[in-house]
């Protein structure tokens, strides 16, 4: 009696277990999706950047940027249409998306703070991007405020939005419980299938419940989006909210379809054992239920409301209705197709079971115990099927393929995808020696380069070697601040030659009058009298380059005659400190992709004193180099110099010393592709290390960028080549001979 009572209880409870299990499983999937897409800061930032691809979101952000520009410069009001069009293009650009993504990552913490109702997304250095986009109109570009920032304040402004924000915060608090909900749902679903006497029908109903819950989940995002947008007080925000919603929640519908597929497979497997087509019977029951009035007035109100709502939705959203009906029809067709396939299985299973029973009968008599074991074996097989399908679905949903791909900051690192997964010490950087000493700069004597540091970056140079000195502006020139004039003159005479020192002293003697500005840090080669550029000006140019090129990683090697504190101050004033690499400079180094993702894309070394600044590293504790005083090409060698042979990075100094006047004619010889490549290969072989910096004079002469690319295993078009490894052949010159710079 008690046993029969328990059976009746579980028969009645099984449908509820199946329904609750399906709901829990679907809810757990939603929670898992939120954990991957919303609760993770990096993915949250990526989704925020992805939303900028929606014209509704991009247009709104462009309008806000324009408003900010006009608020700072009222005279820009007349140019509003032009600025809006330009900022639309800027918002769609890779540099802006990269900055917006990082801003969203920083705002992520504020979003899930219990005490914060609103948070701001602010993209710095926006003025750089807008000015660059307006380069065709220099006069208008000059009017764009340099301090322009893209500031967007975000916060719930309606009941629906506030309720959604509260729900998201609650989910974030319990974000680790997604798998618990999924496991509980699976357990209840299996109990609802295993406990009833008619387990085939229980499996059919369980699959149907799971598919129904998944289809509800499939149609929930667009319905929730509509409710959210209607709840917003500001009509201008409604299309923006819809665009952002789609960027974050769009991938959930794929998950729902996968879950529905699991339910359809289970239901079709169970239905295949029936002697009639159950889908038609279910359809007839549903249609009959819709036609007949409900038994209670409450049920009739619910039925009327449901039919009215569906009718209005079909009338106002015909495309969405057709889409939904297509999805349901597709699920039903898949059900029938799978059912037909599963109908091929039972006869074979029955034959296999019969053969197994005959074999066992010869060994022993069949007992009721074996019958029970066979029944439980069937249960186990069904359980394995359910668990296997759900596990496969969860495995798929946790894979990158389950989510729509979000754009990376950039597809290339330092110009090529092949470099992204390489560590810093596995990259060759084309470099410029005395990069601040340039012929393009007014008043610069004895230049080492055709172009200045910032211009060189635009031509592929990625390592800048430059000198920093103190100086005071007087009468249009800069006077070097020499603490011990005689000792300093002797030191610089050794570096730049007596002729340059004499020229500097003659200019220095003619500089009279009071200072026209304060003492500051300048880029100078020994004597600022021979040419000087404020360090902060160059650093601002590098900052602009990094803003406009989010996939580039640079190296600075500073011959410093100023304190580390003043170097730090100049970086901070220029805004370049935002990009400095703050990790360690010992192996294992980060990959270029890791440096780009963290936006720490500038590694800074100081030759003389780098103490007290965490991101300013002693150069020759990390870099080993070759000698740098060669007077003829035949003198080139690869023997160790500063940094010994144990430092993890390797710099090749590759120029002919003709102080005080560097000669482009020498660069034409030693910077030639074959000559430079041969020396780089020779030094790589002798030192057993990949050259990380190829430092040359007159970097626009010859092919240092091409040689670095080839050393990196890239062809001239940037594609990986088979000749990129250490043992690859060196191309011959026009005579057919391979050039080999002699060693000492």
N, C-alpha and C positions, 0 to 999 in steps of 0.2 A: 504493500500500500504506500509506504513511504517512498519506495523506489519510483512508483508510478507518479506520485506527486512531484518528485524532483524532475522527472522527465517532462511533465506538463509545464513546470515552471521554466525550464530551459527552452522548451518549445516556444513559450510566450515571450521569453526574454531575448531570444536569438535575433529577431528582427531589429530590436532596439540596439543590441550589441553591434550589429552590422552597420546600422545607420550612424551610431555614435563613433564607431571605429573609422568609418569613411570620412566623417567630418573632422575627427582628430587628425587623421592622416593628411587631409587637405590643408588643415590649419597649420600643421607642422611644416608642410611644404612652403606655405606662405612665410612662415617664420624663418625657415632656412634660407629662402630667397632674400628676405630682408637682411639676414645676417651677412650674406655675401655681397649684396648690392648697396645697402643703406648703412648698416652698422659698421662696415669696414671703411676707414677713412680714405684709403687710396682708391677703392672702387667708387666711393661716394664722389670723390673729386673727379674721377674719370667720367662718371655719369653726368655730373654737372657740366663738364666741358662738352660732352656729347649733346646736351640739350641746346647748345649754341648753334648746332646745325639746323635746328628748327627755325624757319623764318620768323615765326611769331616771337620766339625768345630773342633771336638776334636783333630784330627790329626794336624791341623794347630796350635792350641793353644799349643799342646805338643811340636811341633817343635820350637815355639817361646820361650817356657820356657827353652828348652834345649840350645838354642842359648844364652840365658841370662846367664845360668849357665856356659857355656864354656867361655863366654866373661869375666866373673869374675874369673874363674879358667881355664886357658888355658890347663892345664894338663888333663882336663876332656875330651879333644877331642878324645882320644883313646876309651873312654867309650860311645861315642855318641849313638850308636844303643841301648845299654842297658838303657841309661838314657831316650831316646825317648820312649821306651816301658814302662818304669816305669811311666813316666809322663803322658802317655796315660791313664794308670790305675788311676793315681791321678786325672786327669781331669774328669774322669767319676765318681769319688767318691762323696759322699754326702757332706763331709766337703768343698771340692773345689767348688762345685756348690753353696753351701750356701754363701761362700765368694764372688764368682763371681756375684751372684745375688745382694748382697749388694753393690758391686763395680759398677754394672750397675745402681743401684738406685742412687748412688752418682753422676754418670756421666750423669744421665738423664737431670739435670739442664743445664749442659754444652752443651748437644746435642741441646737443643732448645734455646740456646743463639744466638742472632742475630750476634754477633761478633766472634763466634767460628766456625772455619771450621773443625777442628779435635778435637777429645777428646780421652782420654786414659782410659782404664779399667785396674785397677791395684789391684790384689789380694794380700794382705799382708800375711806374715808368710807362704809363699809357701814352703820355705826351711824346715819348720817343717813337712809338708806333704810328701815331697819328701824323706827326711831322714827316716821318718817312713816307707814309702814304700820300702826303701832299707835296712830295718833292717836285712835282711838275709845276707847282705854284709856290715858289720860295717865299714870296711876300706873305701869303696866307699862312704857310707853314711856320713862319717866324712869329706869328701872332698866337699860335697855340701855346697855352701855358706849359712850361716845362714840368710843373708839379702836378699836371693833370693825372688823376687817378680814376679808375672805373669803380665807383662805389655803388653797390646795390644793396639796399636794406631789405631783408627778408623776414617775414613774420606772419602768423595767421591773422586774417582780417575778417573772418566770418565764423559763424558757429561750426559749420562743417569743417573748416580749415583748422579751427582750434581743437575740435574733437579729434581730427586726424592727427594733429601734432601730439596731443596727449596720448593717443593710441601708439604712435611711433615711439614716444619716449618710454611708455610702459613696456613695449616690446624690446626696446634696447636694454632696459633694466633686467629683463629675463631672457636675454638673447642666447644664453647657453642652453635653453630648454627645448630648442627645436627638435633635436633628435629624440628627446624624451617623449614629446608629443607624437612623433612619428612612430616610435616603438610602441607606445600605448595604443595608438590607432591600429597598428598591425596586429597586436595581441587581441584586441577586442574583435577585430574583423575575423581573425582565425577562429576565435571562440564562437562567434555567430555562425560560422560555417561548419565547425566540427561538432557542436553540441546537438543540433536537431537530428531527428531520425532520418529525414530525407535530406541527405547531405548534397545530393546533386542539385536539388532545387535551392538549397541554402547557398551553394557556390554560385548558382545563377543569380540569385538575389543579391549576394555579396558583390559580385562583379558589377551588377546594375547599380547598386548603391554607390560603389566607388566611381563608376563612370558618371553618374548623375552629379556627385559632389564635385568631380573634376570639371564637368561642363558648367556648373554654377560658378566655379572658380574662373573658368575661361571668360565668362560674360561679366564677371564682377568688375574688372578694371575699368572698362569704358563706362559702366554705370556709376562707379565711384567717382570717376573723373567728372562726369556730368554734375553729380551732386556737389563735388568740391567747387567747381567753377561757379555754379549758381549761388553758392553760399558766400562768395567773395563780394564785398561791398563795392569795390572799385571795378567797373566793367572793363577798364583797360588791362587789368591784371588777369582776366579770365582766360584769354587765349594764351597768355604767357604760362599760367598755371597748367593749362592743358598740355602745352609743349613740354614742360618740365616733367609732368606726370608721365607722359609717354616715354620719355627718355629713361626714367627710373623703373617704371612698372611694365614696360612693353614686353620684357623677356619672361614675365610670369605666365603669359598666355601659352608659351611653348611648354613650360613645365606642366600646365594644366592639361595640355593635349597628351603629354607623355603619361600622366597619371590616368587620364581617360583611356588611353590605349591599354594600360594594365587591366583596368576594369573590363574593357571590351574583350580582351583575350580570356580572362577568367569566365566571363559570362558565356562567351561562344563555346569554350571548352565544355562547360556544363550542359549547355543547350544541345550540343552534338549528340548526347546520349539519349535525347528525347525522340519519340517517334513522330512528332509533329513540329511544325514551325512555330515556336513560341513567340517570336517577335510579332507575328501577325496577331496572336491572341492578346499580347500586351497592348498593341496599338488599338485593337477593338475596345479593350477595357478603358483605355484613356479617353477615346472618343466618346464612348457611352457615358462615362463619368462627366465629361464636359457638357453633354446634351441634357442629361437628367438634372433636375433641381436637387439641391442638397437636402438632407433630411432635417436640418435645423436652420433657423433663420441666420444664425451666425455663419454657418457654412455657406449659405446662399449669398450673404454679403461678401464673404471672401471670394467666392466663385465669380460674382459679378465684378468685383474690383479687379480681380486678376484678368478676366476677359477684356474689361475696359482698358486696363493699362496696356495689355498686349496690343489691342487694336490701335490705341493712340500712338504707341511706340512705332508700330508698323506704318502708320500714316505719316508721322513726322520724320521718321528715320528709315525710309524704305531700303536704303543701301545697307545699313547695319542689320536690318531685319533679314534681308536676303542673305547676307553673310552668315548670320546666325543659323538660318534654316539650312544653308549649305553645309555648315559644320556638323549639324545634327544628322543631316542626310548622309554625310560622309561617314560618321560614326556607325550609323545603321548598316550602311553598305559594307563597312569593314567587319561588322559583327557577322553578317551573313556569309561573307567570304571566308572568314576564319572558321565559322561553324562548319562550312562545307569541308574545309581541310581537316578539321578535327573528326569529322564523321568517318574519315578513312582510318582513324586510329583504333577505335573500339574493337572491330573484328580481329585485328592483329593482336591486341592486348588479350582478348578472350582466348585466342588460339594459343598464345604463349602461356596463359594461366592454365589452360587445359593440359598442355604438355607438362608443365611443372607439377600439376596435381597428379598426373599419371605416374610420373617418376617418383614422387614422394609416396604414392600409394604402394608401390612395390617395396619400399623400405619400411613403412609402418602404416598402420591404419589411421585413417583420418579421425581426428578427435575434435571435440568442440573447442578445445584450446587452440588447435591449429586454425580453425575457422575464425576465432577471435583475433589471432595474430595476423591472419590475412586481412581482416577488416582494418585493423590498426595500421597495417602496412599501406593500405589504400589511403587511410587518413594522412599518413606521413607523406605519401607521394603528393597528395593535394597540398599539404602544408609546405612542402619543398617548392612546389610550383608557385604558390602565393608568395612565399618569402623570396624565392629567386627572382620573380618578376619585380617585386617592390625593391629589392636590393639593387637590381640592374637599373631601375628607374632612378634611385637615389644616387647611384654611382654616376650615372649620366648627368644628373642635375648638378652634381658637385664638380663636374669637369668644365673646362673653359668653353667647350663647344656648346654647352647648354645656355650660355648667356650671349646675347648679341655682342659682337666684338666692339670694344671701345677704342678709339684712336689713341696710339701712344703719343708722347710729347712730340716725337719725330720718328720717322721711319728709318732715318740714318743717323749714325754717330760719327762726327768728324767727316761727314760726306759719304759714308757707306754703311749699309746694314751689317756687312761682314765684321765691322769693328766693334759693334755694340757689346758683344759678349766677351771681348778681350779685356784683360786687366790693363791697368795703366802702364805697367812695365812690359807689356806685350805690344805696345804701340810705338811707332816711329813718328815723331813730331818734326815737321820742317821748321827750322828756326832761323832767326835773324840776330846776328851779333851787333851790338851797339845800335839797336833798332831805333833809338831816339835820334840818332845822328843821320839826318836825311837831307838830300839835295832839294826836296820839295818844300822844305821849311825856309822861310825868309831869314837871311842873315846867318845861316849855319855854315861854318868853315870846316873843311876837311871831313866831309860826310862819309859814312860807311855804307849807307843805303840810298837807293833812289827815292824810296817812299818812307814816310813816317810810320810809327808803330801801328796806328789804327788803320791806315791805308793798307799796310802789309797784311793785316787780318783778312781784308777783302780779297786778297789774292792768294789765299791758302796757307799763309804762314800761321803756325799754331803755337810756337814757342818764341817768346820775346825776351832777349837779353838786353838790359839797359842799366844806366848808371843814374844814381840819385845823389844830389848835392844840395847844400844850403846856398842860397843866393839872395841878394837884395837888388831890386830894380832901381837903376839910376839913369836918367836921361835916355830912355829907350833901349838900354841894354841891361844885362844882369851882371852884377859884380859877385864873384865867388866869395863866399864867407870862409876865409882861410884862417883857422885858429893859430897855426904856426906857419907863417907865410913861407919862410925859407925851407922848412922841412917838407911842407906840402908841395912847394915848387919842385923840389928835388924828386919827390915821389911821382908827381905827374909828368915830369920830364922823362922819367923812365918809361912811363906808360904811353905818352903821346908824342914824345920827341922834343928836342930842344927848340926846333923851329916853331912848333905850336906853342910852347911855353913863351917864347919871345914875342910871338904875335899877340898872345893873350895879355902879356904885361904891357905892351904898347897900347893896346885898347884900354886896358885898365887905367893907365896913366892919364888918358884923355877923358876919363869919366869923372866929371866934376858936378858939384851941386848936391843938394839934399836928396835922400831917397824918395822915390815916387811911389813907394809901396812898402809894406812890411817884409821882413825877412821870411822866406818861405822855402819850400822844397822844390827843386827844379831838376829836370832832366838835362844833364850836361855831360860832356866828355872831358873830364878833368877840370877844365876851366869854363865856367858859364859865359865868360866873355866871348868865347868862340861860337856860342850858340846855346840857347836855353829855351825850354818849354816848361811851363808849370806842370808839375807831376799830376796835379788834380785834373788838369785839362785832358791829358792823355788817358787817365783812368776813367774819366767820364765817357770818353770815346769808346773805350773797351767795354764799359757797362752797356752803352747803347748797342754795341755789336752783339753782346751776349743776349740782350733783350730781343733783338731782331732775329737771332739765330739760336733757338733753344736746343739745338742738337750738337753744339760745339763745346769741346773741352780744350782749355788753354793751359800753358805753363809759363810762369814768369821766373826768371833768374835775375835778381837785382844785385848789381854791384853797388852796395849801399855805403854812403858816407854820411848818413843821417841816422838818428836813433830809431829803434823799432817802434817806439811810441808815436813818433811823427809819421812813420809809414802807416801805422794803423789809423791815425787821424786822417790822413789823406784818403785812404780807402773808404773810411766812414763818410767823409764829406762828399766824395764822388758817388756814393751809393754802390760802389763795387764790392764792398764787404759782404753784400747779400749773396754773392756768388762764390765766395772763397770756399775751398775745400777744407773742412774742419776735422777730417779723420787723420789717422796715422799715416806716416810715410815709411812704413816697413811692410814687407810682404806678410800676408797676401794683400795686394792692393785691390781696390774696388774695380769693377768693370766700368767701361764708359757708360753703359746703360744705367748702372747704379748711380753714378755721379750725375747723370742727366736727370734721372728721376728725383733725386734729392735736391737738384738745382745747385749743387756744389761743384761748379764746373771750372774753377780756376785754382790751380795749385801754385803756391807762392813760395819761393826760396830766396833767402838772403845770403850773400857771400860772406859778409863780415860779422854782423851781429843780428841775431834773430831772437834774442831772449825776451821773454815777457809777453809775447803775443802768441796765442795758442795755434793759430793757423799759419804763422810765419815760421818757416822751417830752415834750419842751417843747411845751406846748399850742399856742402861737401861731406856731410854725414849721410846724405841720401844719393848724391850724384858723384860718380867717378868720371873722369874725363881724360882726354888726350892733351898733350902740350898744345900751346896756342901761338907760339912764336916761330913761324916758318918763313924763310925769306925767298925760297924758290919751291916750285912743285916737287922737286926731287927730295927735299928735306922732310916731306910729310912722313910721320910715323904714327904708330898706334900705342906707343908705350904709355904706361900709367903716369898720371900727373896728380893734381889735387883729387882727393877722394879715394886714393889708393886703388885697390882691386876688389874690395868687398862691398862697396856701396851698391844698393839694388838697382839704381838707374845709371845709364851710361850716356855721356855727351861727347860727341865728336866735334872738336873745334877745327874748322876747315876754311882757312883764309890765309892769304899771303900778307905778311907784315911789312908794310912800307911806310912806317910812321914818318911824318904826321899825315901823309896824303895817301889814303887807300886808293887803289887803282882798279877801275872797272875792267881794264884789259886783263888783269890777272884773274878777276872773277870769271871772265869769259872762258878762260882755260880750265880753272879748277872746279867751276860750278857746272861745267858741261856734263850732261847726263851720264855718259859712260865713265868719265874720270871719277866723278863723285860716287857713282854706284860701286865702282871697283874699290875705292878706298873704304866705303862703308862695309862692303863685304869682307875686305881684308881685316878691318878692325873687329868686326863681329867674330871672325875666325880666331884671331889672336887673343882677344879678350874673353871669348866664350860667352858674350852677352849681345843681345840685340841692341843696336844703338837707338836710344830713345829720343835724343835730340840731335839733329843735324844742323849745326850753327854755321852760317856762312855770312860773308859780306856781300852786298849787292844781290839780294835775294831775287830780284826781278831779272837778273842775268843768269843764264843757265837754266837748270831744271831741278832745283832742290825739292820742289813740291812733287814733281813726277818721280824722283828717286825715292822719296819717302813713301809714296804710294806703292811703288814696286817693292820696297822693303817690307811693306805691310801686306804684300801678297795680292795687290790690286793691279788691274790693268789700267791703261790710260783712261779708260771710261769708268773706272771705279769698280769693276767686277772682279771677284776673286780669280786668281790665276794659279795654275799648277806650279808656277815658278816662284811662288812666294816663300818657299821654305829655305832654310839656311843653305842647303846644298844645291840650289838652283844655279843655272848657268848665268854668266854675266855677258850681256850683249857686246859684240865686237864693235870697234869703231869703223870708220869708212875704209880703212886699209885692210880690214879683216882681222886685225890683231886686238886682243883683249888688253885694255890699258891697265897697268899695274903700278900704282904709285909706290915708289921704293920706300923701304923702311930705313931707319937710321942704322 
